[in-house]
Amino acid sequence: MIFNEKINLKNVEAFRYISYKKYEDLFITGRHKEKYDEKSQRDFYNKMVNYCKLLLEKQKPESRVKYKYGVNQNSGRIYPETIGLQSCSNPIKKFFIEGCGYKDYDIKNAHFCILQNLAVKNGWNCRYLKIT
């Protein structure tokens, strides 16, 4: 599957040149502060800087990215074969797509939430589907 991804080149260029300290202050938020150690954070920062370099080499706000299903899967979540917007953490992704007309929805338990909303809307009794 190939998808077009649109980015804000000015923001990508700005990110490309920020220091790790500035990255830490602006983009390491919430659960990422507790979840990942400093080495993991630095590795991810370097991965994002390299992604920026790749995007800036093209000098185009849109790129075609090939996505695939997870290992041994033929349905469900898809992942970029190399790197794409889905590889970015939410704060970085939102910065990269700012002004591009995208809405970034991060839905926890998406399938169950959609099914529960359909059940409520249609008056179906689904006592085992309650999402808290």
C-alpha positions as a Markdown table, in Angstrom:
| # | Residue | x | y | z |
|---|---|---|---|---|
| 1 | Met | 0.0 | 0.0 | 0.0 |
| 2 | Ile | 1.3 | 3.4 | -0.9 |
| 3 | Phe | 0.1 | 6.6 | 0.8 |
| 4 | Asn | 0.8 | 10.2 | 0.1 |
| 5 | Glu | 2.1 | 12.0 | 3.2 |
| 6 | Lys | 2.0 | 15.8 | 3.2 |
| 7 | Ile | 4.4 | 17.7 | 5.6 |
| 8 | Asn | 5.1 | 21.3 | 6.4 |
| 9 | Leu | 8.7 | 21.8 | 5.0 |
| 10 | Lys | 9.4 | 24.9 | 7.1 |
| 11 | Asn | 8.6 | 23.0 | 10.3 |
| 12 | Val | 10.6 | 20.0 | 9.2 |
| 13 | Glu | 13.6 | 22.3 | 8.5 |
| 14 | Ala | 13.2 | 24.0 | 11.9 |
| 15 | Phe | 13.2 | 20.6 | 13.6 |
| 16 | Arg | 16.2 | 19.5 | 11.6 |
| 17 | Tyr | 18.3 | 22.1 | 13.3 |
| 18 | Ile | 17.1 | 22.1 | 16.9 |
| 19 | Ser | 19.5 | 20.9 | 19.6 |
| 20 | Tyr | 18.7 | 17.8 | 21.6 |
| 21 | Lys | 18.0 | 20.1 | 24.7 |
| 22 | Lys | 15.4 | 22.1 | 22.7 |
| 23 | Tyr | 13.9 | 18.8 | 21.5 |
| 24 | Glu | 13.7 | 17.6 | 25.0 |
| 25 | Asp | 12.0 | 20.7 | 26.2 |
| 26 | Leu | 9.5 | 20.9 | 23.3 |
| 27 | Phe | 8.8 | 17.3 | 22.3 |
| 28 | Ile | 9.4 | 14.9 | 25.1 |
| 29 | Thr | 6.1 | 15.2 | 27.0 |
| 30 | Gly | 3.8 | 13.1 | 29.1 |
| 31 | Arg | 4.3 | 9.4 | 29.1 |
| 32 | His | 7.4 | 9.6 | 26.9 |
| 33 | Lys | 9.3 | 11.2 | 29.8 |
| 34 | Glu | 8.7 | 8.2 | 32.1 |
| 35 | Lys | 8.5 | 5.5 | 29.5 |
| 36 | Tyr | 11.9 | 5.9 | 27.7 |
| 37 | Asp | 15.4 | 6.3 | 29.1 |
| 38 | Glu | 17.8 | 9.0 | 27.8 |
| 39 | Lys | 19.6 | 6.7 | 25.3 |
| 40 | Ser | 16.3 | 5.7 | 23.7 |
| 41 | Gln | 15.2 | 9.4 | 23.6 |
| 42 | Arg | 18.5 | 10.4 | 21.9 |
| 43 | Asp | 18.3 | 7.5 | 19.4 |
| 44 | Phe | 14.8 | 8.6 | 18.5 |
| 45 | Tyr | 15.9 | 12.2 | 18.2 |
| 46 | Asn | 18.7 | 11.1 | 15.8 |
| 47 | Lys | 16.2 | 9.0 | 13.8 |
| 48 | Met | 13.9 | 12.0 | 13.5 |
| 49 | Val | 16.7 | 14.3 | 12.4 |
| 50 | Asn | 17.7 | 11.8 | 9.7 |
| 51 | Tyr | 14.0 | 11.6 | 8.6 |
| 52 | Cys | 14.1 | 15.4 | 8.3 |
| 53 | Lys | 17.2 | 15.3 | 6.2 |
| 54 | Leu | 15.5 | 12.7 | 3.9 |
| 55 | Leu | 12.4 | 14.9 | 3.5 |
| 56 | Leu | 14.4 | 18.1 | 2.9 |
| 57 | Glu | 16.5 | 16.4 | 0.2 |
| 58 | Lys | 13.3 | 16.0 | -1.8 |
| 59 | Gln | 12.2 | 19.6 | -1.2 |
| 60 | Lys | 8.6 | 18.5 | -1.8 |
| 61 | Pro | 5.8 | 18.9 | 0.7 |
| 62 | Glu | 4.4 | 15.5 | -0.4 |
| 63 | Ser | 6.0 | 12.1 | -0.5 |
| 64 | Arg | 4.8 | 8.6 | -1.3 |
| 65 | Val | 5.4 | 6.1 | 1.5 |
| 66 | Lys | 5.0 | 2.4 | 1.2 |
| 67 | Tyr | 3.2 | 0.8 | 4.1 |
| 68 | Lys | 2.8 | -2.9 | 5.0 |
| 69 | Tyr | 1.1 | -5.0 | 7.6 |
| 70 | Gly | 3.0 | -6.3 | 10.6 |
| 71 | Val | 5.0 | -9.5 | 10.4 |
| 72 | Asn | 2.9 | -12.5 | 9.5 |
| 73 | Gln | -0.2 | -10.3 | 9.3 |
| 74 | Asn | -2.5 | -9.5 | 6.3 |
| 75 | Ser | -4.8 | -7.1 | 8.2 |
| 76 | Gly | -4.8 | -4.7 | 11.1 |
| 77 | Arg | -2.3 | -2.0 | 11.8 |
| 78 | Ile | 0.0 | -0.9 | 9.0 |
| 79 | Tyr | 3.6 | 0.4 | 9.3 |
| 80 | Pro | 5.9 | 2.3 | 6.9 |
| 81 | Glu | 8.4 | 0.0 | 5.3 |
| 82 | Thr | 11.2 | 2.5 | 6.0 |
| 83 | Ile | 10.1 | 5.7 | 7.8 |
| 84 | Gly | 7.0 | 7.8 | 7.6 |
| 85 | Leu | 4.8 | 10.1 | 9.6 |
| 86 | Gln | 3.5 | 7.1 | 11.6 |
| 87 | Ser | 7.1 | 6.6 | 12.8 |
| 88 | Cys | 6.9 | 10.0 | 14.6 |
| 89 | Ser | 5.7 | 10.6 | 18.1 |
| 90 | Asn | 2.5 | 12.5 | 18.3 |
| 91 | Pro | 4.0 | 15.9 | 19.3 |
| 92 | Ile | 6.5 | 15.7 | 16.4 |
| 93 | Lys | 3.9 | 14.4 | 13.9 |
| 94 | Lys | 1.6 | 17.3 | 14.8 |
| 95 | Phe | 4.4 | 19.8 | 14.3 |
| 96 | Phe | 5.3 | 18.2 | 10.9 |
| 97 | Ile | 1.7 | 18.3 | 9.6 |
| 98 | Glu | 0.8 | 21.7 | 11.0 |
| 99 | Gly | -1.1 | 23.7 | 8.4 |
| 100 | Cys | -1.4 | 20.7 | 6.0 |
| 101 | Gly | -5.1 | 20.1 | 6.5 |
| 102 | Tyr | -4.6 | 16.9 | 8.4 |
| 103 | Lys | -6.4 | 15.9 | 11.6 |
| 104 | Asp | -4.4 | 13.4 | 13.7 |
| 105 | Tyr | -6.7 | 11.2 | 15.8 |
| 106 | Asp | -5.1 | 8.9 | 18.3 |
| 107 | Ile | -7.8 | 6.5 | 19.4 |
| 108 | Lys | -7.3 | 4.1 | 22.2 |
| 109 | Asn | -8.9 | 0.7 | 21.5 |
| 110 | Ala | -10.3 | 2.1 | 18.3 |
| 111 | His | -12.2 | -1.0 | 17.0 |
| 112 | Phe | -13.9 | -1.5 | 20.3 |
| 113 | Cys | -14.8 | 2.2 | 20.7 |
| 114 | Ile | -16.3 | 2.3 | 17.2 |
| 115 | Leu | -18.3 | -0.9 | 17.8 |
| 116 | Gln | -19.5 | 0.4 | 21.2 |
| 117 | Asn | -20.6 | 3.7 | 19.6 |
| 118 | Leu | -22.5 | 1.8 | 16.9 |
| 119 | Ala | -24.2 | -0.4 | 19.5 |
| 120 | Val | -25.3 | 2.7 | 21.5 |
| 121 | Lys | -26.5 | 4.4 | 18.4 |
| 122 | Asn | -28.5 | 1.4 | 17.2 |
| 123 | Gly | -29.8 | 0.4 | 20.7 |
| 124 | Trp | -28.0 | -2.9 | 20.7 |
| 125 | Asn | -27.4 | -4.6 | 24.1 |
| 126 | Cys | -23.7 | -5.2 | 24.4 |
| 127 | Arg | -23.0 | -5.6 | 28.1 |
| 128 | Tyr | -19.6 | -7.1 | 27.5 |
| 129 | Leu | -18.4 | -4.3 | 25.3 |
| 130 | Lys | -18.4 | -1.5 | 27.9 |
| 131 | Ile | -15.2 | 0.6 | 27.4 |
| 132 | Thr | -14.0 | 2.4 | 30.5 |
